[in-house]
Amino acid sequence: MSTWKNCRCPECMFDRTWRVVFGVLALWALLYAICGCTSTVTPAAVEAHQASFDQGAQNSGLIAMLPGNAGALITPHARDRYNELIGIYGREFLPALPADYGITRDAGGYAITAEALQDFILMNTWHRMGREPKNK
């Protein structure tokens, strides 16, 4: 007794050929779907090329640099951003940064020391990078 696998008649050979062709096509389609769905295209990161607006002026909250590398004058909104970043990354520094570190009240807004301004820039860079704080 012969089965269709061993049969040499043209009908069985034709059936076997189409089964093999269908199997190969199904396997190819499966591999194509897996490879096509796993490689995700991620867009390039958007980099800021200009200062953001703060209080109607395009200054990112930096009003003026103080003479003699003493620091800078910043807006209240920039101070709020600074304190928010201290809340996230303040423990990354030794000793840990308290709120309003290096900031004093000034007639034109707030004065920030050069050291605190450098820390502000560093923490802002970390935030833009999406860096998670190591010391939570």
N, C-alpha and C positions, 0 to 999 in steps of 0.2 A: 504494500500500500504506500503510495507516495503522497506527500503533502505538497502544499503550494510552494514551500521553501525549496523542495528538491525537484519540483516539476520543471521540465524543459519546454513545455509548450509555450507558444508565443503569448498567449493571454496571461499566464502566470509570470513570465519574464517581464512583460510590460507592467504588470501590477507591482512586481518587486522594484523595478526601476523607478516608478513614480513614488513608491514609499521611501526609497533612498533619497531621491531628489527633494521630496517634501521634508524629510528629516534634516537634510543639510540646510535647506532654506529656513526651517524653523530654528535650528541651532544658530545660524548666522543672524537672524532677526533678533533672537534673544541676546546674543553677544553685542549686537549693535545697540540695542535698547539699554543694556547695562552700561556700556561704555559711554553712550550718549547722555545718560542721565546722571552719571557720577561726576563728570567734569563740569563744575559750575564756573561760570565766568563772573569774576568779581570786578566791579568798577574800580578805577583808580581813586585813591584818596584825594579829596578836595583840599587844597592848601590855600590858606588866606594870603592874598596878594596885596591887601590894603587894610588899613585900620578900620575897626568897627565904629559905629556911631554910638556916642554916649552924650546925653544931654543936648542933642541936636548938632553936635560937632563930631567930625570924623577923627577922633583922637584916641579911641579905646580907653578913655578914662584918664589918660596921662595929660595933664594940663601944661606943665612946664618942668624942666629940669632945674634943680636948685644949684646955685653957684658952688664951685669948689668940690664937685663930686659928693655933695652932701645928701643927695637923693633926688626926690621929685615931688611935685604936687599932683595929687590924684583926686578924682571925683568921689562922692559918696558911693556911687554904684561900683566903681573899681575897688573901693574898700570892702564892699559887700562880697564881691567876687573873690578877693584876696582871703577874707575870713572863711568863705565857703571852701576854698582850696586848702586852707589850713585844717579845716575839719576833716578833709579827706586824706591829705598827705602830711599833716603836721607832725605825725609820729615818725616820719622818715628821717627827721633831723635829730641830731644830738646836741643839746637837749631838745626835747620836743617843743615845737612852736606853739605858744598860747595865742588866743585870738588877739588881734590888733598888735601883733608883735612888730615893733619898729614904726608904728604909726602914731602921729600926734595930730591934734586938731589944729587947723590953720585957718586964717581968715578966708582964703580962697578955696578951701576944701579940706583936704588932709595932706600932711607931709609924711612921706615914707622914706626911711633911710635907704642908703645905697645897698646895704646888706639885705634888708627886707625886700627891696625891689628885685635884687638878684634871685632871692628865694621865690618871689612871686613869678618871675619869668620861668624859672625851672619847674615850678609846680604847674604852671599853665602849659608848658611843653609836655609834661607827663600826662596831663589831662587830655590834650589833643591827640596824644599817641594812644589813648585808651589804656594806659598803664594802670594796673590794679595796685593799690598800696600793699606793701609787704607786711607792715606792722599795723594790722587792723585794730 
